[in-house]
Amino acid sequence: MATLDEELRLDAEEDAREAAFISRQLPAELQERFSTQDILYLMELIVEHYYESGVLDGQDDEVEIDLEQVATAVCQRAEQDGRHDLKADDVFFVVQADLDYQEQNIN
């Protein structure tokens, strides 16, 4: 069994791979605008939204996710954190790339 430090390291490595994937999927102007730290922050907010909204609680194998709604919710949460520089139209691309990554890496 892995130690807590090892699990944290593995999680950080996975997050870095996901952030790199998302960055590569973004339009060029957003690649320049969103740093790796920005993408990691948005990834965290996306996951929080999925858990808090209950979207993952469905009994079906197919989960319907409204990417525009997720992007809007993420921006609203970011505003609560003092991040007023994010636009839902831009965050949409991060949400979409995040979902693409998750779908490609389902075990």
N, C-alpha and C positions, 0 to 999 in steps of 0.2 A: 504494500500500500504506500502511496506517495505521501510525503510529508506536506504540511500546509505550505511551506515555502516552495516546494516543488510544484504543487497545484497552482499557486499564485503565479509562478514563473510560466507555467504552461498556458494559463489563462491570458497572461500578458502577451505571450507569443501569438496566440490565436487572435487576440484583439488586433495586434499589429498586422497580421496577415489580412484580416478582414478590412481594416482601415486602408491598407494599400490597395486591395481589390476595389473598394468603394471609390477611392481617389482616381483610379484608372478608368472607372466607368463614368465619371463626371465630365460634363462639357469642359472644354479647355479653360474658359473664363472662371468656372467654379473650381477647377483644380488649383488655379492661382489664388483664389479667394479663401478656400477652406484648407487650413493646415491639418496635419495629422491630429493634432490636439483637438481641433474643432470637430473633426470627424469622430474621434473617440468620444467626445462629449455628446455629440448627436446620437451616436450609437447607444450610449447609456440612456438618454432620454427616450429613444425609440423602445428599448426593452422595458423601461419603466411604464411607458404608455400601454404596451401590450398587456403587461401584468395588471395594471390598475384598471384598464378598460374591460378586462375579462374576455377579450377577443380570443384568447387562447384556451378559454374554459369550455369551448364547444365540444360536443360529443362526436361531431362528424370528423371524418378524416380530412375533409376539405374545409379550410377556413377562409372566409371571405374577408379580405382586408381592403379598406378604402384608403389608398395611399394619400390622397389629398387630405382626408380627414386626419390621418396620422401626422402629416406634415404640419397642418394647422395646429394640432394639439401640441406637437413638439415645440413649435414657435411660441405658443402661449406659455408653456412651461419655461422655456428659455427666457422669456420676458420676466417671469417671476424671479429668475436667477439674476436679472439685471442685464441680460443679453438682448438689447433692442435692435441689433444690427442684422437679424436673420429675417428672411422673407420666406413664406411658405412655398412660393414658386421655386425657390432655390433648394430649400430643404427637401422638397419632393424628390429631387434626383438622388439625394442621399438615402431617403427612405426606400426608393425603388431599388437602388444598388444593394442596400442592406438586405432586402427581401430576396433579391437574386442570389446573393451570397449564401443566405440561409438555405434556399432551395437547392443550390448546388452541393451543399455540404450536409444534407440530411443523411443520417446513418441508416 
